[in-house]
Amino acid sequence: MTITLKPEQEKFIRAEIESGHFHSVDEVVEYALASIRGREQRRESPVPQKNLAQFLMESPFAGAELNLERQNDYGRPIDL
């Protein structure tokens, strides 16, 4: 298979290889394909969304009676 790249794409791939992120063009292509596969799998099996109340009720800290109120901070005196 022959693939034609735009000049900026080729420049980007060369820069990635020169920086040491990848060792070859094949490795860049394999990484790109794996990324596409992973993105498609995430789309096919979406994580069920929870509302904030559900999230807090299922939290490991549920029932721990944590005090989450902020204390007033009046600053400190500064000598001028």
Biotite code that builds the C-alpha atoms (Angstrom):
import biotite.structure as struc

atoms = struc.array([
    struc.Atom([0.000, 0.000, 0.000], chain_id="A", res_id=1, res_name="MET", atom_name="CA", element="C"),
    struc.Atom([1.272, 3.449, -0.831], chain_id="A", res_id=2, res_name="THR", atom_name="CA", element="C"),
    struc.Atom([0.295, 6.369, 1.371], chain_id="A", res_id=3, res_name="ILE", atom_name="CA", element="C"),
    struc.Atom([0.804, 9.962, 0.328], chain_id="A", res_id=4, res_name="THR", atom_name="CA", element="C"),
    struc.Atom([1.331, 12.422, 3.156], chain_id="A", res_id=5, res_name="LEU", atom_name="CA", element="C"),
    struc.Atom([0.962, 16.166, 3.176], chain_id="A", res_id=6, res_name="LYS", atom_name="CA", element="C"),
    struc.Atom([4.288, 17.951, 3.798], chain_id="A", res_id=7, res_name="PRO", atom_name="CA", element="C"),
    struc.Atom([3.226, 19.046, 7.301], chain_id="A", res_id=8, res_name="GLU", atom_name="CA", element="C"),
    struc.Atom([2.256, 15.468, 8.196], chain_id="A", res_id=9, res_name="GLN", atom_name="CA", element="C"),
    struc.Atom([5.605, 14.151, 7.015], chain_id="A", res_id=10, res_name="GLU", atom_name="CA", element="C"),
    struc.Atom([7.386, 16.893, 8.963], chain_id="A", res_id=11, res_name="LYS", atom_name="CA", element="C"),
    struc.Atom([5.436, 15.981, 12.097], chain_id="A", res_id=12, res_name="PHE", atom_name="CA", element="C"),
    struc.Atom([6.286, 12.272, 11.760], chain_id="A", res_id=13, res_name="ILE", atom_name="CA", element="C"),
    struc.Atom([9.972, 13.038, 11.213], chain_id="A", res_id=14, res_name="ARG", atom_name="CA", element="C"),
    struc.Atom([9.995, 15.301, 14.285], chain_id="A", res_id=15, res_name="ALA", atom_name="CA", element="C"),
    struc.Atom([8.404, 12.561, 16.414], chain_id="A", res_id=16, res_name="GLU", atom_name="CA", element="C"),
    struc.Atom([11.038, 10.052, 15.296], chain_id="A", res_id=17, res_name="ILE", atom_name="CA", element="C"),
    struc.Atom([13.913, 12.498, 15.820], chain_id="A", res_id=18, res_name="GLU", atom_name="CA", element="C"),
    struc.Atom([12.655, 13.353, 19.314], chain_id="A", res_id=19, res_name="SER", atom_name="CA", element="C"),
    struc.Atom([12.756, 9.676, 20.241], chain_id="A", res_id=20, res_name="GLY", atom_name="CA", element="C"),
    struc.Atom([9.019, 9.244, 20.793], chain_id="A", res_id=21, res_name="HIS", atom_name="CA", element="C"),
    struc.Atom([8.989, 6.674, 17.988], chain_id="A", res_id=22, res_name="PHE", atom_name="CA", element="C"),
    struc.Atom([11.692, 4.631, 16.261], chain_id="A", res_id=23, res_name="HIS", atom_name="CA", element="C"),
    struc.Atom([10.172, 4.296, 12.800], chain_id="A", res_id=24, res_name="SER", atom_name="CA", element="C"),
    struc.Atom([7.354, 5.403, 10.528], chain_id="A", res_id=25, res_name="VAL", atom_name="CA", element="C"),
    struc.Atom([5.747, 1.987, 10.994], chain_id="A", res_id=26, res_name="ASP", atom_name="CA", element="C"),
    struc.Atom([5.659, 2.540, 14.746], chain_id="A", res_id=27, res_name="GLU", atom_name="CA", element="C"),
    struc.Atom([3.924, 5.915, 14.266], chain_id="A", res_id=28, res_name="VAL", atom_name="CA", element="C"),
    struc.Atom([1.303, 4.332, 11.997], chain_id="A", res_id=29, res_name="VAL", atom_name="CA", element="C"),
    struc.Atom([0.728, 1.437, 14.440], chain_id="A", res_id=30, res_name="GLU", atom_name="CA", element="C"),
    struc.Atom([0.274, 3.904, 17.300], chain_id="A", res_id=31, res_name="TYR", atom_name="CA", element="C"),
    struc.Atom([-2.195, 5.971, 15.251], chain_id="A", res_id=32, res_name="ALA", atom_name="CA", element="C"),
    struc.Atom([-4.228, 2.897, 14.321], chain_id="A", res_id=33, res_name="LEU", atom_name="CA", element="C"),
    struc.Atom([-4.306, 1.662, 17.923], chain_id="A", res_id=34, res_name="ALA", atom_name="CA", element="C"),
    struc.Atom([-5.483, 5.095, 19.009], chain_id="A", res_id=35, res_name="SER", atom_name="CA", element="C"),
    struc.Atom([-8.328, 5.006, 16.481], chain_id="A", res_id=36, res_name="ILE", atom_name="CA", element="C"),
    struc.Atom([-9.345, 1.502, 17.586], chain_id="A", res_id=37, res_name="ARG", atom_name="CA", element="C"),
    struc.Atom([-9.375, 2.564, 21.235], chain_id="A", res_id=38, res_name="GLY", atom_name="CA", element="C"),
    struc.Atom([-11.460, 5.638, 20.487], chain_id="A", res_id=39, res_name="ARG", atom_name="CA", element="C"),
    struc.Atom([-14.004, 3.541, 18.557], chain_id="A", res_id=40, res_name="GLU", atom_name="CA", element="C"),
    struc.Atom([-14.236, 0.995, 21.382], chain_id="A", res_id=41, res_name="GLN", atom_name="CA", element="C"),
    struc.Atom([-14.898, 3.766, 23.890], chain_id="A", res_id=42, res_name="ARG", atom_name="CA", element="C"),
    struc.Atom([-17.694, 5.091, 21.671], chain_id="A", res_id=43, res_name="ARG", atom_name="CA", element="C"),
    struc.Atom([-19.285, 1.639, 21.368], chain_id="A", res_id=44, res_name="GLU", atom_name="CA", element="C"),
    struc.Atom([-19.354, 0.968, 25.107], chain_id="A", res_id=45, res_name="SER", atom_name="CA", element="C"),
    struc.Atom([-20.157, 4.266, 26.809], chain_id="A", res_id=46, res_name="PRO", atom_name="CA", element="C"),
    struc.Atom([-19.787, 4.533, 30.571], chain_id="A", res_id=47, res_name="VAL", atom_name="CA", element="C"),
    struc.Atom([-23.170, 5.123, 32.190], chain_id="A", res_id=48, res_name="PRO", atom_name="CA", element="C"),
    struc.Atom([-23.381, 8.709, 33.424], chain_id="A", res_id=49, res_name="GLN", atom_name="CA", element="C"),
    struc.Atom([-24.339, 9.354, 37.030], chain_id="A", res_id=50, res_name="LYS", atom_name="CA", element="C"),
    struc.Atom([-25.740, 12.499, 38.493], chain_id="A", res_id=51, res_name="ASN", atom_name="CA", element="C"),
    struc.Atom([-23.926, 14.241, 41.340], chain_id="A", res_id=52, res_name="LEU", atom_name="CA", element="C"),
    struc.Atom([-26.196, 12.772, 44.022], chain_id="A", res_id=53, res_name="ALA", atom_name="CA", element="C"),
    struc.Atom([-25.542, 9.203, 42.839], chain_id="A", res_id=54, res_name="GLN", atom_name="CA", element="C"),
    struc.Atom([-21.816, 9.854, 42.690], chain_id="A", res_id=55, res_name="PHE", atom_name="CA", element="C"),
    struc.Atom([-21.727, 11.206, 46.252], chain_id="A", res_id=56, res_name="LEU", atom_name="CA", element="C"),
    struc.Atom([-23.909, 8.385, 47.648], chain_id="A", res_id=57, res_name="MET", atom_name="CA", element="C"),
    struc.Atom([-21.600, 5.744, 46.115], chain_id="A", res_id=58, res_name="GLU", atom_name="CA", element="C"),
    struc.Atom([-18.421, 7.502, 47.196], chain_id="A", res_id=59, res_name="SER", atom_name="CA", element="C"),
    struc.Atom([-16.058, 5.674, 49.564], chain_id="A", res_id=60, res_name="PRO", atom_name="CA", element="C"),
    struc.Atom([-16.479, 8.661, 51.889], chain_id="A", res_id=61, res_name="PHE", atom_name="CA", element="C"),
    struc.Atom([-20.282, 8.336, 52.062], chain_id="A", res_id=62, res_name="ALA", atom_name="CA", element="C"),
    struc.Atom([-21.366, 8.315, 55.695], chain_id="A", res_id=63, res_name="GLY", atom_name="CA", element="C"),
    struc.Atom([-17.957, 9.450, 56.936], chain_id="A", res_id=64, res_name="ALA", atom_name="CA", element="C"),
    struc.Atom([-19.491, 12.691, 58.260], chain_id="A", res_id=65, res_name="GLU", atom_name="CA", element="C"),
    struc.Atom([-16.730, 14.848, 56.794], chain_id="A", res_id=66, res_name="LEU", atom_name="CA", element="C"),
    struc.Atom([-16.916, 18.565, 57.510], chain_id="A", res_id=67, res_name="ASN", atom_name="CA", element="C"),
    struc.Atom([-16.417, 20.235, 54.155], chain_id="A", res_id=68, res_name="LEU", atom_name="CA", element="C"),
    struc.Atom([-17.214, 23.793, 55.204], chain_id="A", res_id=69, res_name="GLU", atom_name="CA", element="C"),
    struc.Atom([-14.550, 26.385, 54.533], chain_id="A", res_id=70, res_name="ARG", atom_name="CA", element="C"),
    struc.Atom([-13.213, 28.421, 57.391], chain_id="A", res_id=71, res_name="GLN", atom_name="CA", element="C"),
    struc.Atom([-13.041, 32.150, 56.941], chain_id="A", res_id=72, res_name="ASN", atom_name="CA", element="C"),
    struc.Atom([-9.549, 33.422, 56.233], chain_id="A", res_id=73, res_name="ASP", atom_name="CA", element="C"),
    struc.Atom([-9.070, 36.951, 57.418], chain_id="A", res_id=74, res_name="TYR", atom_name="CA", element="C"),
    struc.Atom([-5.482, 37.174, 56.328], chain_id="A", res_id=75, res_name="GLY", atom_name="CA", element="C"),
    struc.Atom([-2.616, 38.199, 58.546], chain_id="A", res_id=76, res_name="ARG", atom_name="CA", element="C"),
    struc.Atom([-1.383, 41.584, 59.668], chain_id="A", res_id=77, res_name="PRO", atom_name="CA", element="C"),
    struc.Atom([1.372, 43.117, 57.600], chain_id="A", res_id=78, res_name="ILE", atom_name="CA", element="C"),
    struc.Atom([3.809, 45.725, 58.913], chain_id="A", res_id=79, res_name="ASP", atom_name="CA", element="C"),
    struc.Atom([4.225, 48.532, 56.418], chain_id="A", res_id=80, res_name="LEU", atom_name="CA", element="C"),
])
